Amino acid sequence: QFSDPFANVDESHTIAIAGAGGIGVVVLAAMTAHTWDLVVQENGCKVLRNLASNHAENIGITGAGGIRVVVVAMTAHSQAVVQEVGCGVLATLSLHSGNRILDVVAMITDAGGIRVV
């Protein structure tokens, strides 16, 4: 059984990950490079979901193309776990986007997010 290393990541760790370039450089790059790897997609989405509740990281994820990466993961993997966590990322990005909510919803729509949800 695969142990989820990201299930209990606290905010101090998420900020450290983001500050180290984890969003654009590591998480999104790994998800992009390993589109067909279920474990990479599942755990990448979990990390993004955790980071997205912080406004600064939310902006970083959306600016780095994270919405499109999540939609690709959801398109490539019909397994419930990727669908659930992917929806969680998109919902968290929307809910924590502040006055950018219309822009974030438009990005989700443009990336094909409505179709996969």
C-alpha positions in Angstrom: 0.0 0.0 0.0 1.3 3.4 -1.0 1.7 5.8 2.0 0.6 9.3 1.2 3.6 11.6 2.2 1.5 14.7 1.6 -1.7 13.9 3.5 -0.7 16.0 6.6 1.5 18.7 5.2 1.1 21.8 7.4 1.2 25.4 6.3 4.8 26.0 7.3 5.9 23.2 5.0 3.7 24.3 2.1 5.2 27.8 2.3 8.7 26.3 2.4 7.9 24.2 -0.7 6.5 27.2 -2.5 9.5 29.4 -1.5 11.9 26.8 -2.9 10.2 26.9 -6.2 8.3 23.7 -5.5 5.1 24.7 -7.4 6.6 25.6 -10.8 9.8 23.8 -10.8 9.1 20.5 -9.0 5.4 19.7 -8.7 4.1 20.9 -12.0 7.2 19.8 -13.8 6.9 16.3 -12.4 3.2 16.1 -13.2 3.9 17.3 -16.8 6.8 14.9 -17.3 4.9 11.9 -15.9 1.3 12.5 -17.2 0.5 8.8 -17.3 1.9 8.0 -13.8 -1.1 7.7 -11.5 0.9 8.1 -8.2 2.7 11.2 -9.5 -0.6 12.8 -10.6 -2.5 11.9 -7.4 0.3 13.2 -5.1 1.0 16.2 -7.2 -2.7 17.2 -7.0 -2.6 16.7 -3.2 0.4 19.1 -2.9 -1.3 21.6 -5.1 -4.5 21.4 -3.2 -2.6 22.0 0.1 -0.7 24.9 -1.4 -3.7 26.5 -3.1 -5.4 27.6 0.2 -2.6 30.2 0.7 -3.4 33.3 -1.4 0.2 33.8 -2.6 0.7 30.2 -3.6 -2.8 30.2 -5.2 -1.5 33.0 -7.5 1.7 31.1 -8.1 -0.2 27.9 -9.1 -2.6 29.7 -11.5 0.3 31.7 -13.0 2.5 28.7 -13.6 -0.2 26.8 -15.5 -1.3 24.6 -12.6 -4.9 24.6 -13.7 -4.1 23.1 -17.1 -1.8 20.5 -15.5 -4.6 19.4 -13.1 -7.1 19.2 -16.0 -4.7 17.1 -18.0 -4.2 14.8 -14.9 -8.0 14.4 -14.6 -8.3 13.7 -18.3 -5.6 11.1 -18.3 -6.8 9.3 -15.2 -10.4 8.3 -14.7 -9.6 6.8 -11.3 -11.8 8.2 -8.5 -8.8 9.4 -6.5 -7.4 11.6 -9.2 -10.9 12.9 -10.0 -11.6 13.7 -6.3 -8.2 15.4 -5.6 -8.2 17.2 -8.9 -11.7 18.6 -8.2 -10.3 19.6 -4.8 -7.5 21.6 -6.4 -9.8 23.4 -8.8 -12.3 24.1 -6.0 -9.5 25.4 -3.6 -8.0 27.6 -6.3 -11.5 29.1 -6.9 -12.5 29.5 -3.2 -9.2 31.1 -2.2 -8.7 33.3 -5.2 -10.2 36.4 -3.6 -11.1 39.1 -6.1 -9.6 37.0 -8.9 -12.4 34.4 -8.8 -13.8 35.2 -12.2 -10.4 35.0 -13.7 -9.7 31.6 -12.1 -13.1 30.3 -13.2 -12.3 31.5 -16.8 -8.9 29.7 -16.6 -10.6 26.5 -15.4 -13.2 26.8 -18.2 -10.5 27.5 -20.9 -8.4 24.6 -19.8 -11.4 22.2 -20.2 -12.1 21.9 -16.5 -15.8 22.0 -16.8 -15.7 19.0 -19.2 -13.6 16.9 -16.8 -15.6 17.8 -13.7 
